[in-house]
């Protein structure tokens, strides 16, 4: 499991900035910061720049995840934690302005955790359900 502290350490090592998306995706997928950074770069992210959501979704799919919209009434990241509108089980991405935060185990996992960042949208990160292929099914006759 990748933690926010792990991500910050790796970010400093790479002298990276504006990398909240890299950190958030690493935390919700469980992948390393370096692996997510590399995939986002291959998908079009430039160092020290924010990432458009369509690139984030593309990379999440490569790691085997989809985004599903999650409706909330809270308007700030602090209120989300306080009101318990997001379940403590599962992984979520919280978009607020040009920032994205990871939310796991009932907590915001970055510097915005007790801030009044205005929540725009929340997305649940779910594993892609794959149908079994014919070669995966063992049928005895």
C-alpha positions in Angstrom: 0.0 0.0 0.0 1.4 3.4 -1.0 1.1 6.1 1.6 1.0 9.9 1.2 4.4 10.1 3.0 5.9 7.6 0.5 4.6 9.8 -2.4 6.0 13.0 -0.9 9.4 11.5 -0.4 9.6 10.2 -4.0 8.2 13.6 -5.3 11.0 15.4 -3.5 13.6 13.0 -4.8 12.4 13.7 -8.3 12.1 17.4 -7.6 8.5 17.2 -8.9 5.7 19.8 -8.3 2.1 20.0 -9.2 1.9 16.3 -8.8 -1.2 15.8 -6.7 -2.7 13.5 -9.4 0.4 11.3 -9.3 0.1 11.0 -5.5 -3.6 10.5 -5.5 -3.5 7.8 -8.2 -0.6 6.0 -6.5 -2.6 5.9 -3.2 -5.9 4.7 -4.6 -4.4 2.1 -6.9 -1.7 0.9 -4.5 0.9 1.3 -7.2 4.2 3.0 -6.4 4.6 6.8 -7.1 7.3 6.0 -9.6 5.1 3.6 -11.6 2.2 6.0 -11.7 4.5 8.9 -12.6 6.0 6.9 -15.5 2.6 5.9 -16.9 1.2 9.4 -16.7 4.3 10.7 -18.4 3.9 8.1 -21.2 0.2 9.2 -21.5 1.1 12.9 -22.0 1.8 14.5 -18.6 4.6 17.0 -18.5 6.8 17.3 -15.4 5.6 20.1 -13.0 2.2 20.3 -14.8 -1.3 19.3 -13.8 -3.0 16.3 -15.6 -6.3 16.5 -17.5 -8.9 14.0 -16.3 -9.1 12.1 -19.6 -5.4 11.2 -19.1 -6.0 10.2 -15.5 -8.9 7.9 -16.6 -6.7 6.4 -19.4 -3.9 5.6 -16.9 -6.4 4.2 -14.3 -7.7 1.8 -17.0 -4.1 0.6 -17.7 -3.8 -0.2 -14.0 -7.2 -2.0 -14.1 -9.5 0.6 -12.6 -12.6 2.6 -13.6 -14.1 5.8 -12.1 -17.7 5.8 -11.0 -19.4 9.1 -10.0 -20.3 9.3 -6.3 -22.8 11.9 -5.3 -22.2 14.0 -2.1 -23.8 17.0 -0.5 -20.8 18.3 1.4 -19.1 21.3 -0.1 -15.7 21.0 1.4 -13.1 18.3 2.0 -13.3 18.9 5.8 -17.1 18.4 5.7 -16.7 15.2 3.7 -14.7 13.6 6.5 -17.0 15.0 9.2 -20.3 14.0 7.6 -19.3 10.5 6.6 -20.8 10.8 3.1 -18.1 8.6 1.6 -17.8 5.0 3.0 -14.7 4.0 4.9 -14.3 1.0 2.6 -13.0 1.6 -0.9 -10.9 4.3 -2.7 -12.1 7.6 -4.0 -10.8 10.7 -5.8 -12.0 14.1 -4.7 -11.7 16.9 -7.3 -11.6 20.5 -6.0 -10.5 23.2 -8.4 -7.2 22.1 -10.0 -6.5 19.7 -7.1 -7.2 16.0 -6.7 -7.1 14.2 -3.3 -7.1 10.5 -2.5 -9.7 9.3 0.0 -9.2 5.9 1.6 -10.3 4.3 4.9 -12.6 7.2 5.7 -9.9 9.9 5.4 -8.5 12.4 2.9 -4.9 11.4 2.2 -3.1 14.6 1.5 -2.5 18.2 2.7 -6.1 19.1 2.0 -7.5 16.8 4.7 -8.6 19.6 7.2 -8.9 22.4 4.7 -12.0 24.1 3.3 -11.2 23.1 -0.3 -14.4 23.3 -2.3 -15.5 19.8 -3.6 -16.5 19.7 -7.2 -16.9 16.0 -7.8 -16.1 12.7 -6.1 -15.4 9.5 -8.0 -15.2 5.9 -6.6 -12.2 4.0 -8.0 -13.3 0.5 -8.8 -11.5 -2.5 -10.3 -12.6 -3.3 -13.8 -14.7 -6.4 -13.9 -13.5 -8.7 -16.6 -15.5 -11.5 -18.1 -13.7 -14.8 -18.0 -12.2 -15.8 -21.3 -12.8 -19.2 -22.8 -9.3 -20.3 -22.0 -9.8 -19.4 -18.3 -12.9 -21.7 -18.0 -12.0 -25.3 -17.2 -14.9 -27.4 -18.5 -14.9 -31.1 -18.1 -17.0 -33.2 -20.5 
